[in-house]
Amino acid sequence: MKTIYLAGGCFWGVQKYMDQFDGIISTEVGYANGNTASPTYEDVKAQKSGHAETVKVDYDESVISLEDVLKKYYIVIDPTSLNKQGGDVGISYRTGIYYTDPADLEVINKVTDEVRARNKKPVVVEIEELKNYYPAEDYHQKYLDKNPGGYCHIGACFFGAGK
């Protein structure tokens, strides 16, 4: 099992999207790479903690590669939008790929370079080693499964495309 952390705006939709693919073992929403310990949702949403809403993605690399995970991620984000995805604005909604295994950096850079080549505007996705990660409150976990009509900046057409 391998793990990658993906920030793509509001974490509800990124989690639901990633959950649908074969090889994704589990996902968890949380807060990554901020300046404070144990932030609450209110701290993060108020832009006080410096954390990004992030999805921890555990995957079976014998079923789905990191390259495929990242290509799927790039489909549902605007990689040229700084601190904004859909109607969500602020540093907590920035895009980012946070890794724990330095060997993943080569694949991350390869996929991101392919995205850069397709865009006229600069790609602003953070690529950093994971500094910290705190799981979000229980009510955020699998939020869109519990609240099917809940807000999501990712179009419904992207759900149900996997398994």
MISE-344266 format. One record per atom (N, C-alpha, C): residue in one letter; x, y, z. Coordinates in steps of 0.2 Angstrom, whole numbers, padded with zeros to 4 digits, always signed. Layout:
BEGIN
AXYZ
...
END
This chain:
BEGIN
M+0004-0006+0000
M+0000+0000+0000
M+0004+0006+0000
K+0002+0011-0004
K+0006+0018-0004
K+0001+0023-0002
T+0003+0029-0001
T-0001+0034+0001
T+0001+0041-0002
I-0003+0045-0004
I-0002+0051-0007
I-0008+0056-0004
Y-0006+0062-0003
Y-0011+0067-0001
Y-0012+0072-0006
L-0018+0073-0008
L-0021+0078-0013
L-0025+0083-0011
A-0023+0089-0012
A-0027+0095-0010
A-0030+0098-0017
G-0037+0098-0017
G-0040+0100-0023
G-0046+0104-0022
G-0046+0109-0018
G-0051+0113-0016
G-0055+0110-0011
C-0062+0110-0010
C-0066+0107-0005
C-0064+0100-0005
F-0063+0097+0000
F-0061+0090+0001
F-0066+0085+0000
W-0073+0087+0001
W-0078+0082+0000
W-0078+0079-0007
G-0078+0083-0012
G-0079+0080-0019
G-0072+0076-0021
V-0067+0079-0019
V-0060+0075-0021
V-0061+0068-0018
Q-0063+0068-0011
Q-0064+0061-0008
Q-0069+0057-0012
K-0075+0059-0014
K-0080+0055-0017
K-0077+0053-0024
Y-0074+0057-0027
Y-0071+0056-0034
Y-0066+0050-0033
M-0061+0051-0029
M-0056+0046-0028
M-0058+0039-0026
D-0063+0039-0022
D-0066+0033-0019
D-0069+0028-0024
Q-0070+0031-0030
Q-0074+0026-0035
Q-0069+0022-0039
F-0062+0023-0038
F-0058+0019-0043
F-0055+0013-0040
D-0055+0008-0044
D-0051+0002-0042
D-0044+0003-0040
G-0042+0000-0035
G-0035+0001-0032
G-0035+0006-0026
I-0040+0010-0026
I-0040+0015-0020
I-0043+0011-0014
I-0039+0010-0009
I-0040+0006-0003
I-0044+0010+0002
S-0042+0016+0003
S-0046+0020+0008
S-0044+0028+0006
T-0049+0032+0009
T-0048+0039+0008
T-0050+0042+0015
E-0047+0048+0017
E-0049+0051+0023
E-0048+0059+0021
V-0052+0063+0023
V-0051+0070+0023
V-0048+0073+0029
G-0044+0078+0028
G-0041+0081+0033
G-0037+0088+0031
Y-0033+0090+0035
Y-0030+0096+0034
Y-0022+0095+0034
A-0019+0098+0029
A-0012+0097+0028
A-0008+0103+0027
N-0001+0103+0029
N+0004+0108+0028
N+0002+0115+0030
G+0000+0115+0036
G-0002+0121+0039
G+0003+0123+0045
N+0001+0129+0048
N+0006+0132+0053
N+0004+0130+0060
T-0002+0127+0062
T-0004+0126+0068
T-0005+0118+0070
A-0005+0116+0076
A-0006+0109+0077
A-0014+0108+0078
S-0016+0103+0076
S-0023+0101+0078
S-0029+0106+0076
P-0029+0108+0070
P-0033+0114+0068
P-0041+0111+0068
T-0045+0115+0069
T-0052+0113+0068
T-0055+0116+0061
Y-0060+0113+0059
Y-0063+0115+0052
Y-0064+0123+0052
E-0066+0126+0058
E-0067+0133+0058
E-0061+0137+0057
D-0055+0134+0060
D-0049+0137+0060
D-0047+0137+0052
V-0047+0132+0049
V-0045+0131+0042
V-0050+0135+0037
K-0056+0135+0038
K-0061+0138+0034
K-0060+0146+0035
A-0058+0148+0041
A-0057+0155+0042
A-0050+0158+0039
Q-0046+0153+0036
Q-0040+0154+0034
Q-0035+0156+0039
K-0036+0154+0045
K-0031+0156+0051
K-0025+0151+0052
S-0026+0145+0049
S-0021+0140+0051
S-0016+0138+0046
G-0017+0140+0040
G-0013+0139+0034
G-0013+0132+0031
H-0018+0128+0033
H-0019+0121+0031
H-0023+0121+0024
A-0022+0116+0020
A-0026+0115+0014
A-0030+0109+0016
E-0037+0110+0014
E-0041+0104+0014
E-0038+0099+0009
T-0037+0093+0012
T-0033+0088+0009
T-0036+0081+0009
V-0035+0077+0004
V-0038+0070+0005
V-0032+0065+0005
K-0031+0061+0010
K-0026+0056+0011
K-0029+0050+0007
V-0025+0048+0002
V-0027+0043-0003
V-0022+0037-0002
D-0025+0031+0001
D-0021+0025+0001
D-0023+0021-0005
Y-0018+0018-0008
Y-0019+0015-0014
Y-0015+0008-0015
D-0017+0004-0019
D-0013-0003-0020
D-0010-0002-0027
E-0003-0001-0027
E+0000+0001-0033
E+0001-0005-0038
S-0001-0011-0036
S-0002-0016-0040
S-0008-0016-0044
V-0013-0012-0042
V-0019-0011-0046
V-0020-0004-0049
I-0017+0001-0046
I-0017+0008-0049
I-0011+0011-0047
S-0008+0014-0052
S-0001+0017-0051
S-0002+0024-0049
L+0003+0027-0046
L+0003+0034-0044
L+0002+0039-0050
E+0005+0037-0055
E+0004+0041-0061
E-0004+0041-0063
D-0007+0035-0063
D-0014+0035-0064
D-0018+0039-0059
V-0016+0039-0053
V-0020+0042-0047
V-0019+0050-0049
L-0013+0052-0051
L-0012+0059-0052
L-0016+0062-0058
K-0016+0058-0063
K-0019+0059-0069
K-0027+0060-0068
K-0029+0056-0064
K-0036+0057-0062
K-0038+0063-0058
Y-0033+0065-0053
Y-0033+0071-0049
Y-0033+0077-0054
Y-0029+0077-0058
Y-0028+0083-0063
Y-0035+0084-0067
I-0039+0079-0068
I-0045+0080-0072
I-0050+0084-0068
V-0050+0084-0062
V-0055+0087-0058
V-0053+0094-0055
I-0047+0096-0056
I-0045+0102-0053
I-0043+0107-0059
D-0043+0113-0057
D-0040+0118-0062
D-0033+0120-0059
P-0028+0117-0062
P-0021+0118-0059
P-0018+0125-0060
T-0022+0129-0064
T-0020+0136-0065
T-0023+0141-0060
S-0028+0139-0056
S-0031+0143-0051
S-0028+0143-0044
L-0026+0149-0042
L-0022+0150-0036
L-0027+0151-0030
N-0027+0147-0025
N-0031+0147-0019
N-0038+0148-0021
K-0040+0144-0026
K-0048+0144-0028
K-0049+0138-0032
Q-0055+0135-0030
Q-0057+0129-0035
Q-0065+0130-0034
G-0068+0131-0040
G-0075+0132-0040
G-0077+0138-0036
G-0082+0138-0032
G-0084+0144-0028
G-0080+0145-0021
D-0075+0140-0020
D-0071+0140-0014
D-0065+0144-0015
V-0064+0149-0011
V-0058+0154-0011
V-0055+0154-0005
G-0048+0154-0005
G-0044+0155+0001
G-0038+0150+0001
I-0033+0151+0005
I-0027+0147+0005
I-0029+0140+0007
S-0035+0139+0011
S-0037+0132+0013
S-0039+0128+0007
Y-0041+0131+0001
Y-0044+0128-0005
Y-0038+0128-0010
R-0032+0129-0009
R-0027+0128-0014
R-0026+0121-0016
T-0023+0120-0022
T-0021+0113-0024
T-0014+0111-0022
G-0014+0105-0021
G-0007+0103-0019
G-0006+0095-0019
I+0000+0093-0020
I+0001+0086-0020
I+0007+0085-0015
Y+0005+0082-0009
Y+0010+0081-0004
Y+0012+0074-0003
Y+0018+0073-0003
Y+0021+0066-0003
Y+0025+0064+0003
T+0025+0058+0005
T+0029+0056+0011
T+0035+0052+0008
D+0035+0049+0002
D+0040+0045-0001
D+0044+0049-0006
P+0050+0051-0005
P+0054+0055-0010
P+0054+0052-0017
A+0054+0045-0017
A+0054+0042-0023
A+0048+0044-0028
D+0042+0046-0025
D+0036+0048-0028
D+0037+0054-0032
L+0042+0058-0030
L+0043+0065-0033
L+0044+0065-0041
E+0048+0060-0043
E+0049+0059-0050
E+0043+0058-0054
V+0038+0054-0052
V+0032+0053-0055
V+0027+0059-0054
I+0027+0062-0049
I+0023+0069-0048
I+0026+0074-0053
N+0032+0075-0053
N+0035+0080-0058
N+0033+0078-0065
K+0034+0072-0067
K+0032+0070-0074
K+0025+0071-0076
V+0020+0069-0071
V+0013+0070-0073
V+0012+0078-0073
T+0015+0082-0068
T+0014+0089-0068
T+0017+0092-0074
D+0022+0090-0076
D+0026+0093-0082
D+0021+0092-0088
E+0018+0086-0089
E+0013+0085-0094
E+0007+0090-0094
V+0005+0091-0088
V-0001+0096-0087
V+0002+0103-0089
R+0008+0105-0087
R+0010+0111-0089
R+0011+0112-0096
A+0013+0107-0100
A+0013+0107-0107
A+0007+0108-0110
R+0001+0107-0107
R-0006+0107-0110
R-0009+0114-0108
N-0006+0118-0104
N-0009+0124-0101
N-0005+0130-0104
K-0009+0135-0105
K-0005+0142-0107
K-0004+0146-0101
K-0008+0145-0096
K-0007+0148-0089
K-0002+0144-0085
P+0001+0147-0080
P+0006+0144-0076
P+0002+0139-0071
V+0005+0133-0070
V+0002+0128-0066
V+0004+0130-0059
V-0001+0131-0054
V+0001+0133-0047
V+0000+0128-0042
V+0000+0121-0044
V-0001+0116-0039
V+0005+0115-0035
E+0004+0116-0028
E+0010+0115-0024
E+0012+0108-0024
I+0019+0107-0024
I+0022+0100-0024
I+0027+0100-0018
E+0025+0097-0013
E+0029+0097-0007
E+0029+0091-0003
E+0034+0090+0001
E+0034+0084+0006
E+0029+0086+0011
L+0025+0081+0013
L+0020+0082+0018
L+0023+0084+0025
K+0021+0090+0027
K+0024+0092+0034
K+0020+0090+0040
N+0013+0091+0039
N+0009+0088+0044
N+0002+0087+0041
Y-0002+0083+0044
Y-0008+0081+0042
Y-0012+0079+0048
Y-0019+0082+0048
Y-0023+0081+0054
Y-0030+0079+0051
P-0033+0073+0053
P-0039+0071+0050
P-0044+0076+0052
A-0049+0077+0047
A-0055+0081+0049
A-0060+0078+0053
E-0064+0082+0056
E-0069+0080+0060
E-0074+0074+0057
D-0077+0070+0061
D-0080+0064+0058
D-0086+0066+0053
Y-0089+0072+0054
Y-0095+0074+0050
Y-0092+0075+0043
H-0086+0077+0042
H-0083+0078+0035
H-0081+0072+0031
Q-0080+0066+0035
Q-0078+0060+0032
Q-0084+0057+0027
K-0083+0056+0021
K-0088+0053+0016
K-0094+0058+0016
Y-0093+0064+0017
Y-0098+0069+0017
Y-0104+0069+0012
L-0101+0068+0006
L-0106+0068+0000
L-0110+0061+0000
D-0107+0056+0003
D-0111+0050+0003
D-0117+0051+0008
K-0115+0054+0014
K-0120+0056+0019
K-0125+0061+0017
N-0123+0066+0013
N-0127+0071+0011
N-0127+0072+0003
P-0130+0068-0001
P-0130+0067-0008
P-0131+0074-0011
G-0135+0078-0008
G-0136+0085-0012
G-0131+0090-0009
G-0126+0088-0006
G-0121+0093-0003
G-0117+0097-0009
Y-0115+0103-0007
Y-0111+0107-0012
Y-0105+0103-0014
C-0103+0104-0020
C-0097+0101-0023
C-0095+0105-0029
H-0089+0107-0029
H-0086+0111-0035
H-0085+0106-0041
I-0084+0099-0040
I-0083+0094-0045
I-0090+0092-0048
G-0091+0093-0054
G-0097+0091-0057
G-0099+0084-0056
A-0106+0083-0055
A-0108+0076-0054
A-0106+0071-0059
C-0105+0073-0065
C-0103+0069-0071
C-0097+0065-0069
F-0093+0067-0065
F-0087+0064-0063
F-0087+0059-0058
F-0093+0058-0055
F-0094+0053-0050
F-0098+0047-0053
G-0095+0041-0052
G-0098+0035-0054
G-0094+0033-0061
A-0089+0036-0062
A-0085+0034-0068
A-0080+0028-0067
G-0079+0026-0060
G-0074+0021-0059
G-0076+0014-0058
K-0076+0012-0052
K-0078+0005-0051
K-0084+0002-0054
END
